[in-house]
Structures are given as structure tokens and as C-alpha cells.
């Protein structure tokens, strides 16, 4: 059997999901930040450029609906995959991830010769995944409280409305910093990955990268006969 150069990593649906997330998150950040910093010159210019504050709020709410729909789609896709017995890769954090963190630190400090053998998703990817889930839940909950304050104040204490605004703006900053520092480093600027890991666009990963970055998955697939022997 000739050695396959690549393995399939993400389905078309998963790549579309990621693309929708990029667009919705960026538009929400671009239309949310000028509202948070409305008193600054740059915010005023962006609001004018987009056609005024009512237009900015309309765009923000439209893309919020898109992001919430995508989150619901994601939950549905995970449930459907489980029911059908399809393997999407384990995202649950476990003791193996703690060993992965410690092993990685030891490797980066030069205390061990090889990096830990990660499975399909390493601890960095899992933590980032849960940060997106957690962040989206907070943004959607606090955003909907701001969107429908009178309705929600009938069921929850009214103080949650201004509190939601503070939490929404703070989590927005945290999420943007996480993307710029954490995600961009891991998916774009890491020396062995620069300028980018193309897997989320092509859906495929080179075997050599799989063996290097996800050695446990590589071994598992090889033992299952899904990859040719070395
Ligand atoms: C997930 C669904 C989301 C919903 C339902 C939502 C909804 C809202 C609403 C209703 C407002 C108040 C302004 C208005 O009345 O139009 C708002 C403000 C804001 N949003 Fe969102 N949003 C969401 C996601 C996001 C995301 C992902 C970001 C940024 C990454 C973001 C950043 C902001 C910021 C910075 C403000 C201004 C907060 C302030 O005035 O201090 N939002 N959002």
C-alpha cells in the first residue's frame, strides 16, 4: 500500500462551522467595542462609518442570532455524532491532560527529549474549546438579558441587567485577548506551524505533522490499520 501523505481531520460541516464562528465573532467584536467605548474618537468614527448607533446595534443583534444558531447547531451535531457512534475526538479534560501539561513543560525546559504523545486534541486545544463554549454561553445569556431587559426582569432580579452589561463587555475583551494571544499563537505563530495550520481550511493534516503533534492518535490509527505501517 502506498503511504498516504495526509489524513482527514475535519469534515466540511466542521470547517463551515469554524468559518461562521470567525465571521460572527469578528463582526460582534467590531460592533460591540465601539458601544463599550462610545466616548472615544475611534468608536465615534466606527459608529459613523457603519451608519449610526441604531445600525450598529442592528448588525450586532443580527450576528448574535447567527452565533447563537451556530452554537445550537454545534450541540445538535455533537449529540447526533454520539448517537450514530461517530468519533469526533474526545474533548473531555482528564488526568492525561494534566500529564500532558507537565510533560510539555518538562520538554520545553529541556528536561525530556521528546514532547508528550498527544491524542487527537491536546490540552491546549481542549482548553480553548471549552473557553469558546463557556464564553459563548456567557455572551449569549448576558446579551439576551440586555436585549430583553423588561421581560427578563420579571423573572430575575433587575440588578442583573446592568451586571450583564459589565460581564458582557469584560468577557468580550477576555475573549478577544484569548483569540489574539492564545489561538493565534497556537494556530499561526508557533515556530513549527507559522504562518498557519491549514487543517481547518483543507480538512486534512499531513501525516508527518500528525506523528509529531498527535503521536498517540498516530499510533492508535496505525494499530487500527487506518494508517500504513512505518
Ligand atoms: C452571543 C450573543 C450575543 C448577544 C445576544 C449580544 C447582545 C448584545 C446586546 C443586546 C448589547 C447591548 C447593545 C444593544 O442593545 O444592541 C451588546 C453589547 C455589546 N456586545 Fe454583544 N452580544 C453577543 C455577543 C457578543 C460578542 C461575541 C462580543 C465580542 C466578542 C460582544 C461584544 C459586545 C460589547 C463590547 C458590547 C458593549 C457592552 C457595553 O456597553 O459595555 N457581544 N451585545
Boltz pocket constraint, residues with backbone or C-beta under 6 A from the ligand:
constraints:
  - pocket:
      binder: B
      contacts: [[A, 24], [A, 25], [A, 28], [A, 29], [A, 31], [A, 32], [A, 33], [A, 35], [A, 36], [A, 57], [A, 58], [A, 60], [A, 61], [A, 64], [A, 65], [A, 67], [A, 68], [A, 136], [A, 139], [A, 140], [A, 142], [A, 143], [A, 144], [A, 146], [A, 147], [A, 165], [A, 166], [A, 168], [A, 169], [A, 171], [A, 172], [A, 173], [A, 175], [A, 176]]
      max_distance: 6.0
